[in-house]
Amino acid sequence: MSAPYFWAQPLRYIRWASHEKPAIFYSIVLGSLGPVALVTLPPIRRYFGDVDPEPIPLSYPVPKGPRVIPKGFDDE
């Protein structure tokens, strides 16, 4: 029995590929779930109460007023 062609009989080809070449078949299945997860997972996360963290600051906050010099740490 020869391998079926995908465009002629797609369901039969998928069944054949899952039996004869499982590593390739399941890697394609898992790889195709990536874009689906990209669209579906954020709303599901927010539904269960997971919120996005605050953005990381890109600069150091500059304090207002004059700089206070610490006392008692001088090397004498």
Secondary structure, DSSP 4 states (H G I P E B T S, - for coil): -PPPPTTT-HHHHHHHHHHH-HHHHHHHHHHHHHHHHHHHHHHHHHHTT--PPPPPPSSPPPPSSSPPPPSS----
